[in-house]
Amino acid sequence: MIKHINPQQLIKTEQFIREPVDTLSRELTESSSKKIILDGGRGSGKSVVLENIQDKGLGTRNQTILIRFDSVISFCINPNEQYDENFFKHFYEMSISNKLLSYVRNNYPLTYEANFKDIDFLLSDITNKTYDYINNIFYENLKFKSFLAPTELSSKILKRLKKCLNIDSLTLAVDRFDWINGSSAYVQKFISTYFDLFDKVIITTDDNELKDEHKKAEIEDKGYSFISTLYGRNTDVIRHIIRKRIELYNRNTDHKKNSFDEKILTDKIYHSLVSITNGDISSILNTSSEIISLYNWYDGNIENLEEKVINEAENQLNKRKELSKINANQPKLHL
């Protein structure tokens, strides 16, 4: 089977096809727009692009902090009696501050030890008390009073980070922005109030409704611009991605007879893969993995290969559609 590699690891491996990702990364970082929405559909490589941008900025005067929030509902999707607006704002100020500290701790441990331990100690105590409240509110008569105000700690962390590392500009990248907390409109709009703390913001979206030009225009009127990940629709790029993954598979396979000959994948097959999936790299890799399994099953004597590839690619798309139907909270962008 073709190995899944998460984006953070992928950009450090020889399976990473650099050129198309670098080209799009430069387009995003050099854009004059201060608020960019990166779209292109599910599985189009958006997360890899954001990881690449963050990685290239490390150690420079223009850095990018990539953060991700949980897509599952943390405690409730919108404010209610137990978790009012003050608590929501407190919780996401706490979450954002923790993610900013993680960036410092993971990438600049000396700077973290010398300049951020005091904030981390305070934030750890706040985080523990917050989760105690979330976990016990329905069992005990609790009142939460120690609310963090929006940007109370996060702005302090950013100011200190810029000063300590002599940074000129900071970009915030938020992956899967429209999935946050069950695609909560309230949470998305609240987090967007933090965008002004940064010199530039890049968020990714999977909202299918953005195919509607009217909705897209409404968002553009709010100061956002759109850039799309399209390199998955390039047959040459897909050929190199699959070739590198097959090379990795062949190196790791236990039996030489199970090695897969990438040369049997013709130009026509690659064109079919790209056309059917519309550049969904995840579906393309899943299709390739299934074809390798079939190849091994038939001891390399696989017949009607092109037909089997087409059938499997269509099967992958159908699986994705079925999962979308099951998932009640489809991603929807709220700005």
C-alpha positions in Angstrom: 0.0 0.0 0.0 1.1 3.6 -0.7 2.1 5.2 2.6 0.2 8.2 3.9 2.7 10.9 4.9 1.3 13.9 6.9 2.2 17.3 5.4 4.6 18.3 8.2 6.7 15.2 7.5 6.2 15.2 3.8 8.1 18.4 3.1 11.2 16.9 4.8 11.2 13.7 2.6 12.4 12.9 -0.9 8.7 12.1 -1.7 8.1 15.9 -1.7 7.7 17.3 -5.2 9.0 20.8 -4.4 8.6 22.9 -7.6 4.8 23.3 -7.7 4.5 23.9 -4.0 7.3 26.4 -4.0 5.7 28.3 -6.9 2.4 28.6 -5.1 4.1 29.4 -1.8 5.8 32.3 -3.4 2.5 33.5 -5.0 1.0 33.6 -1.5 3.8 35.2 0.3 4.5 37.8 -2.4 0.8 38.7 -2.9 0.0 42.3 -1.9 -3.3 41.0 -0.4 -3.3 41.0 3.4 -6.0 38.4 3.8 -5.9 35.4 1.5 -8.2 32.4 1.2 -6.6 29.3 -0.3 -9.1 27.0 -1.9 -9.0 24.3 -4.6 -11.1 21.5 -3.1 -10.5 18.6 -0.8 -7.2 16.8 -1.2 -5.7 19.5 -3.4 -2.5 20.0 -1.3 -3.4 23.1 0.6 -2.0 21.8 3.9 1.3 21.0 2.3 1.6 24.5 0.9 1.0 26.0 4.4 3.6 23.7 6.0 6.1 24.7 3.3 5.5 28.4 3.8 6.0 28.1 7.6 9.1 26.0 7.2 10.7 28.4 4.7 10.1 31.4 7.1 11.9 29.9 10.1 14.9 31.9 11.0 14.1 34.8 8.7 12.6 38.3 9.3 9.3 37.3 7.7 7.8 34.3 9.5 4.6 32.3 9.3 2.8 30.7 12.2 0.6 27.8 11.1 -2.1 26.7 13.4 -4.9 24.2 13.3 -8.0 24.0 15.5 -10.1 20.9 16.3 -12.9 20.3 13.8 -14.9 18.4 16.4 -17.2 20.4 18.6 -15.2 21.2 21.8 -18.1 21.7 24.2 -20.8 23.3 22.2 -21.1 24.9 18.7 -22.4 28.3 19.9 -22.7 30.1 23.3 -25.3 28.9 25.7 -26.2 29.0 29.3 -23.3 26.9 30.5 -20.8 28.3 28.1 -21.6 32.0 27.4 -19.9 34.4 25.1 -17.3 35.4 27.7 -16.4 31.7 28.1 -16.1 31.2 24.3 -13.9 34.2 23.9 -11.8 33.1 26.9 -11.5 29.6 25.5 -10.2 30.6 22.1 -7.9 33.3 23.5 -6.5 30.5 25.6 -6.3 28.1 22.6 -4.6 30.7 20.3 -2.1 31.6 23.0 -1.2 28.0 23.5 -0.7 27.5 19.8 1.5 30.5 19.5 3.6 29.3 22.5 3.9 25.9 20.8 5.4 27.6 17.7 8.0 29.2 19.9 8.7 26.1 22.0 9.0 23.8 19.0 11.1 26.0 16.7 13.0 28.3 19.1 13.6 26.3 22.3 16.4 28.6 23.6 14.2 31.7 23.1 11.3 29.9 24.7 13.3 29.0 27.8 14.8 32.5 28.2 11.7 34.6 27.4 8.4 32.7 27.5 8.4 30.4 30.5 6.5 32.9 32.6 3.7 33.1 30.2 3.6 29.4 29.7 3.4 28.8 33.5 0.5 31.2 33.7 -1.3 29.7 30.7 -0.8 26.1 31.9 -2.7 27.0 35.1 -5.4 28.8 33.2 -5.8 25.8 30.8 -6.1 23.3 33.6 -8.8 25.3 35.3 -10.7 25.8 32.0 -10.8 22.1 31.2 -11.8 21.3 34.8 -14.7 23.5 34.3 -15.6 22.0 31.0 -15.4 18.4 32.4 -17.3 19.1 35.6 -19.9 21.7 34.9 -22.7 19.2 34.5 -21.8 17.4 37.7 -21.1 20.3 40.1 -22.4 23.8 40.6 -19.5 25.7 39.2 -19.0 29.3 38.2 -16.2 30.3 35.9 -14.9 33.8 36.7 -11.3 34.2 35.6 -11.9 35.0 31.9 -9.1 36.0 29.6 -10.0 39.0 27.4 -9.6 38.7 23.6 -5.9 39.1 22.7 -4.9 39.6 26.4 -2.1 37.0 26.2 -1.8 36.4 22.5 -0.8 40.0 21.7 1.8 39.8 24.4 3.3 36.6 23.0 3.4 38.1 19.5 5.0 41.3 20.6 7.6 39.5 22.6 8.3 37.0 19.7 8.9 39.8 17.2 11.2 41.6 19.6 13.2 38.5 20.7 13.7 37.2 17.1 14.0 40.6 15.4 11.1 39.7 13.1 9.8 42.3 10.7 6.5 40.7 9.7 4.4 37.8 10.9 1.8 35.9 8.9 -0.9 33.8 10.4 -1.9 30.6 8.5 -5.0 28.7 9.6 -5.5 25.4 8.0 -9.1 24.1 7.5 -10.5 27.3 8.9 -14.1 26.5 8.0 -14.0 23.2 9.9 -13.3 24.8 13.3 -15.6 23.5 16.1 -18.1 21.8 13.8 -18.0 24.7 11.3 -19.2 27.1 13.9 -20.1 30.5 12.4 -19.6 32.2 15.8 -16.1 30.8 16.4 -14.9 31.5 12.8 -16.1 35.1 13.1 -14.5 35.5 16.5 -11.1 34.1 15.4 -11.2 36.4 12.4 -11.0 39.4 14.9 -7.4 38.2 15.6 -6.4 38.7 12.0 -5.4 42.3 12.6 -2.7 41.2 15.0 -0.8 39.9 12.0 0.8 41.5 8.9 -0.9 38.9 6.7 -3.3 36.0 7.0 -3.8 32.9 4.9 -6.7 30.5 5.6 -7.8 27.4 3.8 -11.3 26.4 3.0 -13.2 23.4 1.7 -16.6 25.2 1.4 -18.3 23.9 -1.8 -20.6 26.8 -1.8 -17.7 29.0 -2.9 -18.3 27.7 -6.4 -21.1 30.3 -6.3 -19.5 33.5 -7.6 -22.0 35.6 -5.7 -20.9 34.2 -2.3 -17.3 34.5 -3.4 -17.8 38.2 -4.3 -19.4 38.9 -1.0 -16.3 37.6 0.8 -14.0 39.6 -1.5 -15.9 42.7 -0.7 -14.8 42.2 2.9 -11.2 42.5 1.9 -10.3 38.9 1.1 -8.7 37.5 -2.0 -8.8 34.0 -3.4 -5.9 31.9 -4.6 -6.4 28.2 -5.7 -4.2 25.1 -5.4 -4.3 23.7 -8.9 -1.1 21.7 -9.2 -3.0 18.5 -8.6 -4.6 19.0 -12.0 -1.2 18.9 -13.7 -0.5 15.5 -15.2 3.3 15.8 -15.0 3.1 16.8 -11.3 0.8 13.8 -10.5 3.1 11.4 -12.4 6.1 12.5 -10.3 4.1 12.3 -7.0 3.0 8.8 -7.8 6.4 7.7 -9.0 8.1 8.9 -5.8 5.4 7.1 -3.6 5.9 3.9 -5.6 9.6 4.1 -5.2 9.1 4.3 -1.4 6.6 1.4 -1.5 9.1 -0.8 -3.5 11.9 -0.1 -1.1 9.7 -1.0 1.9 8.0 -4.1 0.5 8.9 -7.4 2.0 9.0 -9.4 -1.1 10.7 -8.4 -4.4 7.9 -10.1 -6.3 5.5 -7.5 -4.9 7.4 -4.6 -6.3 5.2 -2.4 -8.6 6.4 -1.4 -12.0 5.4 2.3 -12.4 6.1 2.1 -16.1 2.8 0.2 -16.7 0.9 3.5 -15.8 0.6 5.1 -19.2 0.1 8.8 -20.1 -3.6 7.9 -20.8 -4.0 6.5 -17.3 -2.5 9.6 -15.7 -4.7 11.8 -17.7 -7.8 9.8 -16.6 -6.7 10.0 -13.0 -6.4 13.7 -13.1 -9.6 14.2 -15.1 -11.8 12.0 -12.9 -10.6 13.3 -9.6 -10.2 16.9 -10.7 -6.8 17.0 -9.1 -7.8 15.5 -5.7 -4.3 14.2 -4.8 -5.6 12.2 -1.8 -8.0 10.3 -4.0 -5.3 9.8 -6.7 -3.0 8.3 -4.1 -5.7 6.1 -2.6 -6.5 4.9 -6.2 -2.9 4.1 -6.8 -2.7 2.2 -3.6 -5.7 0.0 -4.5 -4.2 -0.7 -8.0 -1.0 -1.9 -6.4 -3.0 -4.3 -4.2 -4.8 -5.6 -7.4 -1.4 -5.9 -9.1 -0.1 -8.1 -6.3 -3.3 -10.1 -6.2 -2.9 -11.0 -9.9 0.9 -11.5 -9.5 1.6 -8.7 -11.9 -0.7 -10.0 -14.7 -3.3 -7.4 -14.3 -5.7 -7.1 -17.3 -7.6 -4.0 -18.5 -5.5 -1.8 -16.2 -6.9 1.5 -17.5 -10.4 0.3 -16.9 -9.6 -0.8 -13.4 -7.8 2.5 -12.6 -10.9 4.5 -13.9 -13.3 2.3 -11.8 -11.2 2.7 -8.7 -10.9 6.5 -9.1 -14.6 6.8 -9.5 -15.0 4.5 -6.4 -12.8 6.8 -4.4 -14.9 9.8 -5.3 -18.1 8.0 -4.4 -16.6 7.1 -1.0 -15.9 10.8 -0.4 -19.5 11.7 -1.4 -20.9 9.1 1.0 -18.8 10.4 3.8 -20.0 13.9 3.1 -23.6 12.8 3.4 -22.9 11.1 6.7 -21.1 14.1 8.2 -23.8 16.5 9.2 -21.4 19.5 9.7 -20.1 20.2 6.3 -17.5 22.9 6.1 -18.9 26.4 5.5 -16.9 29.6 5.5 -18.2 32.4 7.7 -16.4 35.7 7.7 
